[in-house]
Amino acid sequence: MLAQLKAWLEKTQLQVTAQNALGKAVNYLASNWSRLERYIEAGHLPIDNNAAERAIRPFVIGRKNWLFSDTPKGATASAQLYSLIETAKANGWEPYAWLRHVLERLPLINSVEGYEALLPWSSKPTTSL
């Protein structure tokens, strides 16, 4: 089927102009042909980047909220906190619960292993918050 589509594409591309909708669509397919072939060859690849788009959506929406992070230190702090929150979410934590868990235990930590146990990908707390 891919070979048939390629043959149709090559024939049709010569017959349409780039100014109309069909011409734009045909040229788009032609310019992305190598990506289509790669997708067909590697079945584990996602066909779109919707997961990545959904992951960055909160950041894009939040840009207005960070408009007043007008110093490099403020922007760095915001970025670090945002990274921690998103990592917690990616590891199945409710962000507020994870932050509370960490901030309650952080003053009591005195070893590298203790700090590592607080990372979002560690196990959930055994005590209820």
C-alpha atoms as an extended CHARMM CRD file, in Angstrom:
* protein
*
       129  EXT
         1         1  MET       CA              0.0000000000        0.0000000000        0.0000000000  PROA      1               0.0000000000
         2         2  LEU       CA              2.8710000000        2.3450000000        0.7970000000  PROA      2               0.0000000000
         3         3  ALA       CA              4.4050000000        1.7390000000       -2.6240000000  PROA      3               0.0000000000
         4         4  GLN       CA              1.0600000000        2.5050000000       -4.2700000000  PROA      4               0.0000000000
         5         5  LEU       CA              0.7130000000        5.6890000000       -2.2490000000  PROA      5               0.0000000000
         6         6  LYS       CA              4.2640000000        6.7230000000       -3.2140000000  PROA      6               0.0000000000
         7         7  ALA       CA              3.4970000000        6.1460000000       -6.9030000000  PROA      7               0.0000000000
         8         8  TRP       CA              0.2890000000        8.1980000000       -6.6300000000  PROA      8               0.0000000000
         9         9  LEU       CA              2.1590000000       10.9250000000       -4.7840000000  PROA      9               0.0000000000
        10        10  GLU       CA              4.8980000000       11.2000000000       -7.4030000000  PROA      10              0.0000000000
        11        11  LYS       CA              2.3330000000       11.3000000000      -10.2350000000  PROA      11              0.0000000000
        12        12  THR       CA              0.0100000000       13.7580000000       -8.5040000000  PROA      12              0.0000000000
        13        13  GLN       CA              2.7520000000       16.1040000000       -7.3480000000  PROA      13              0.0000000000
        14        14  LEU       CA              3.5600000000       16.8740000000      -10.9840000000  PROA      14              0.0000000000
        15        15  GLN       CA             -0.0910000000       17.6330000000      -11.7960000000  PROA      15              0.0000000000
        16        16  VAL       CA             -1.0830000000       20.0180000000       -8.9810000000  PROA      16              0.0000000000
        17        17  THR       CA             -0.0190000000       23.5270000000       -8.1210000000  PROA      17              0.0000000000
        18        18  ALA       CA              1.3360000000       24.3630000000       -4.6890000000  PROA      18              0.0000000000
        19        19  GLN       CA             -1.1690000000       27.2100000000       -4.2670000000  PROA      19              0.0000000000
        20        20  ASN       CA             -4.3550000000       25.1610000000       -3.8440000000  PROA      20              0.0000000000
        21        21  ALA       CA             -5.3170000000       22.9390000000       -0.8960000000  PROA      21              0.0000000000
        22        22  LEU       CA             -4.5880000000       19.6580000000       -2.6950000000  PROA      22              0.0000000000
        23        23  GLY       CA             -1.1820000000       20.8950000000       -3.7900000000  PROA      23              0.0000000000
        24        24  LYS       CA             -0.3140000000       21.9390000000       -0.2410000000  PROA      24              0.0000000000
        25        25  ALA       CA             -1.4190000000       18.5500000000        1.0900000000  PROA      25              0.0000000000
        26        26  VAL       CA              0.5330000000       16.6380000000       -1.5590000000  PROA      26              0.0000000000
        27        27  ASN       CA              3.6730000000       18.6970000000       -0.9420000000  PROA      27              0.0000000000
        28        28  TYR       CA              3.2940000000       18.2010000000        2.8040000000  PROA      28              0.0000000000
        29        29  LEU       CA              3.1050000000       14.4310000000        2.3230000000  PROA      29              0.0000000000
        30        30  ALA       CA              6.1090000000       14.4990000000        0.0080000000  PROA      30              0.0000000000
        31        31  SER       CA              8.1910000000       16.5400000000        2.4430000000  PROA      31              0.0000000000
        32        32  ASN       CA              7.3350000000       14.1480000000        5.2780000000  PROA      32              0.0000000000
        33        33  TRP       CA              7.6530000000       10.9190000000        3.3130000000  PROA      33              0.0000000000
        34        34  SER       CA             10.8340000000        9.7540000000        5.0730000000  PROA      34              0.0000000000
        35        35  ARG       CA              9.1120000000       10.2290000000        8.4550000000  PROA      35              0.0000000000
        36        36  LEU       CA              6.1330000000        8.1900000000        7.2850000000  PROA      36              0.0000000000
        37        37  GLU       CA              8.4360000000        5.3850000000        6.1520000000  PROA      37              0.0000000000
        38        38  ARG       CA             10.2380000000        5.4690000000        9.5030000000  PROA      38              0.0000000000
        39        39  TYR       CA              6.9390000000        5.3170000000       11.3640000000  PROA      39              0.0000000000
        40        40  ILE       CA              5.8180000000        2.3080000000        9.3140000000  PROA      40              0.0000000000
        41        41  GLU       CA              9.1440000000        0.5150000000        9.9230000000  PROA      41              0.0000000000
        42        42  ALA       CA              9.2100000000        1.1520000000       13.6840000000  PROA      42              0.0000000000
        43        43  GLY       CA              5.8230000000        0.2610000000       15.1260000000  PROA      43              0.0000000000
        44        44  HSD       CA              6.7420000000        1.4370000000       18.6190000000  PROA      44              0.0000000000
        45        45  LEU       CA              6.9400000000        5.0770000000       17.5260000000  PROA      45              0.0000000000
        46        46  PRO       CA              3.8980000000        7.2390000000       18.2760000000  PROA      46              0.0000000000
        47        47  ILE       CA              2.1610000000        8.6670000000       15.2210000000  PROA      47              0.0000000000
        48        48  ASP       CA              1.8530000000       12.0810000000       16.8360000000  PROA      48              0.0000000000
        49        49  ASN       CA              3.3360000000       14.1290000000       19.6460000000  PROA      49              0.0000000000
        50        50  ASN       CA              0.0990000000       14.5840000000       21.6000000000  PROA      50              0.0000000000
        51        51  ALA       CA              1.6410000000       13.1770000000       24.7960000000  PROA      51              0.0000000000
        52        52  ALA       CA              4.4160000000       15.7660000000       24.6740000000  PROA      52              0.0000000000
        53        53  GLU       CA              1.9360000000       18.5270000000       23.8670000000  PROA      53              0.0000000000
        54        54  ARG       CA             -0.2430000000       17.5560000000       26.8450000000  PROA      54              0.0000000000
        55        55  ALA       CA              2.8070000000       17.4380000000       29.1120000000  PROA      55              0.0000000000
        56        56  ILE       CA              3.8550000000       21.0030000000       28.3170000000  PROA      56              0.0000000000
        57        57  ARG       CA              0.3500000000       22.4570000000       28.2440000000  PROA      57              0.0000000000
        58        58  PRO       CA              0.3450000000       23.5120000000       31.9300000000  PROA      58              0.0000000000
        59        59  PHE       CA              3.6300000000       25.3240000000       31.3660000000  PROA      59              0.0000000000
        60        60  VAL       CA              2.2920000000       27.1690000000       28.3350000000  PROA      60              0.0000000000
        61        61  ILE       CA             -0.8500000000       28.1710000000       30.2170000000  PROA      61              0.0000000000
        62        62  GLY       CA              1.2240000000       29.1870000000       33.2320000000  PROA      62              0.0000000000
        63        63  ARG       CA              3.4210000000       31.5970000000       31.2840000000  PROA      63              0.0000000000
        64        64  LYS       CA              1.0850000000       34.4530000000       32.1580000000  PROA      64              0.0000000000
        65        65  ASN       CA              1.4610000000       33.6150000000       35.8370000000  PROA      65              0.0000000000
        66        66  TRP       CA              5.2530000000       33.7630000000       35.5580000000  PROA      66              0.0000000000
        67        67  LEU       CA              5.2820000000       37.0300000000       33.7110000000  PROA      67              0.0000000000
        68        68  PHE       CA              6.5630000000       38.7770000000       36.8210000000  PROA      68              0.0000000000
        69        69  SER       CA              9.4620000000       36.3880000000       37.4630000000  PROA      69              0.0000000000
        70        70  ASP       CA             11.6490000000       39.2030000000       36.2380000000  PROA      70              0.0000000000
        71        71  THR       CA             14.9550000000       38.1810000000       37.8050000000  PROA      71              0.0000000000
        72        72  PRO       CA             17.1510000000       35.2630000000       36.7800000000  PROA      72              0.0000000000
        73        73  LYS       CA             17.0240000000       33.8500000000       40.3190000000  PROA      73              0.0000000000
        74        74  GLY       CA             13.2330000000       34.0960000000       40.4030000000  PROA      74              0.0000000000
        75        75  ALA       CA             12.9160000000       32.4310000000       37.0080000000  PROA      75              0.0000000000
        76        76  THR       CA             15.3480000000       29.6790000000       38.0330000000  PROA      76              0.0000000000
        77        77  ALA       CA             13.4340000000       29.0310000000       41.2440000000  PROA      77              0.0000000000
        78        78  SER       CA             10.1400000000       28.8850000000       39.3290000000  PROA      78              0.0000000000
        79        79  ALA       CA             11.6000000000       26.4820000000       36.7800000000  PROA      79              0.0000000000
        80        80  GLN       CA             13.0070000000       24.2130000000       39.4790000000  PROA      80              0.0000000000
        81        81  LEU       CA              9.7280000000       24.1050000000       41.3680000000  PROA      81              0.0000000000
        82        82  TYR       CA              7.7920000000       23.4970000000       38.1720000000  PROA      82              0.0000000000
        83        83  SER       CA             10.1510000000       20.6440000000       37.2700000000  PROA      83              0.0000000000
        84        84  LEU       CA              9.6400000000       19.0230000000       40.6630000000  PROA      84              0.0000000000
        85        85  ILE       CA              5.8580000000       19.3120000000       40.4380000000  PROA      85              0.0000000000
        86        86  GLU       CA              5.7050000000       17.8530000000       36.9270000000  PROA      86              0.0000000000
        87        87  THR       CA              8.0680000000       15.0200000000       37.9070000000  PROA      87              0.0000000000
        88        88  ALA       CA              5.8460000000       14.2280000000       40.8890000000  PROA      88              0.0000000000
        89        89  LYS       CA              2.7820000000       14.1430000000       38.6150000000  PROA      89              0.0000000000
        90        90  ALA       CA              4.5900000000       11.9350000000       36.1060000000  PROA      90              0.0000000000
        91        91  ASN       CA              5.3270000000        9.4770000000       38.9190000000  PROA      91              0.0000000000
        92        92  GLY       CA              1.7130000000        9.2550000000       40.0780000000  PROA      92              0.0000000000
        93        93  TRP       CA              1.8280000000       11.7000000000       42.9710000000  PROA      93              0.0000000000
        94        94  GLU       CA             -0.7340000000       14.3600000000       43.7190000000  PROA      94              0.0000000000
        95        95  PRO       CA              1.6030000000       17.4010000000       43.7530000000  PROA      95              0.0000000000
        96        96  TYR       CA              0.3830000000       18.9390000000       47.0190000000  PROA      96              0.0000000000
        97        97  ALA       CA              0.6100000000       15.5870000000       48.8160000000  PROA      97              0.0000000000
        98        98  TRP       CA              4.1440000000       15.0220000000       47.5350000000  PROA      98              0.0000000000
        99        99  LEU       CA              5.3050000000       18.5330000000       48.4920000000  PROA      99              0.0000000000
       100       100  ARG       CA              3.8000000000       18.1200000000       51.9380000000  PROA      100             0.0000000000
       101       101  HSD       CA              5.4380000000       14.6970000000       52.2920000000  PROA      101             0.0000000000
       102       102  VAL       CA              8.8390000000       16.1330000000       51.3120000000  PROA      102             0.0000000000
       103       103  LEU       CA              8.6710000000       19.3280000000       53.3470000000  PROA      103             0.0000000000
       104       104  GLU       CA              7.6230000000       17.4660000000       56.5090000000  PROA      104             0.0000000000
       105       105  ARG       CA             10.5160000000       15.0140000000       56.2260000000  PROA      105             0.0000000000
       106       106  LEU       CA             13.2500000000       17.2200000000       54.7540000000  PROA      106             0.0000000000
       107       107  PRO       CA             14.4330000000       18.7320000000       58.0890000000  PROA      107             0.0000000000
       108       108  LEU       CA             14.9580000000       15.2220000000       59.4960000000  PROA      108             0.0000000000
       109       109  ILE       CA             17.1700000000       13.9340000000       56.6620000000  PROA      109             0.0000000000
       110       110  ASN       CA             20.8880000000       13.4820000000       57.3030000000  PROA      110             0.0000000000
       111       111  SER       CA             22.0520000000       11.1640000000       54.5140000000  PROA      111             0.0000000000
       112       112  VAL       CA             22.1100000000       10.8950000000       50.7380000000  PROA      112             0.0000000000
       113       113  GLU       CA             19.8430000000        7.8500000000       50.9790000000  PROA      113             0.0000000000
       114       114  GLY       CA             17.3440000000        9.9370000000       52.9370000000  PROA      114             0.0000000000
       115       115  TYR       CA             17.2670000000       12.5990000000       50.2330000000  PROA      115             0.0000000000
       116       116  GLU       CA             16.9260000000        9.9450000000       47.5260000000  PROA      116             0.0000000000
       117       117  ALA       CA             13.9440000000        8.4360000000       49.3660000000  PROA      117             0.0000000000
       118       118  LEU       CA             12.1200000000       11.7660000000       48.9880000000  PROA      118             0.0000000000
       119       119  LEU       CA             12.4400000000       11.8530000000       45.2060000000  PROA      119             0.0000000000
       120       120  PRO       CA              9.1260000000       11.5830000000       43.3390000000  PROA      120             0.0000000000
       121       121  TRP       CA              9.9240000000        8.1830000000       41.8480000000  PROA      121             0.0000000000
       122       122  SER       CA             10.4340000000        6.6280000000       45.2750000000  PROA      122             0.0000000000
       123       123  SER       CA              7.6120000000        4.6940000000       46.9580000000  PROA      123             0.0000000000
       124       124  LYS       CA              4.5400000000        6.4630000000       48.3080000000  PROA      124             0.0000000000
       125       125  PRO       CA              4.5360000000        7.4620000000       51.9830000000  PROA      125             0.0000000000
       126       126  THR       CA              3.2010000000        4.8250000000       54.3630000000  PROA      126             0.0000000000
       127       127  THR       CA              1.6150000000        7.3660000000       56.6940000000  PROA      127             0.0000000000
       128       128  SER       CA             -1.5000000000        9.2370000000       55.7230000000  PROA      128             0.0000000000
       129       129  LEU       CA             -1.0790000000       12.9330000000       55.1650000000  PROA      129             0.0000000000
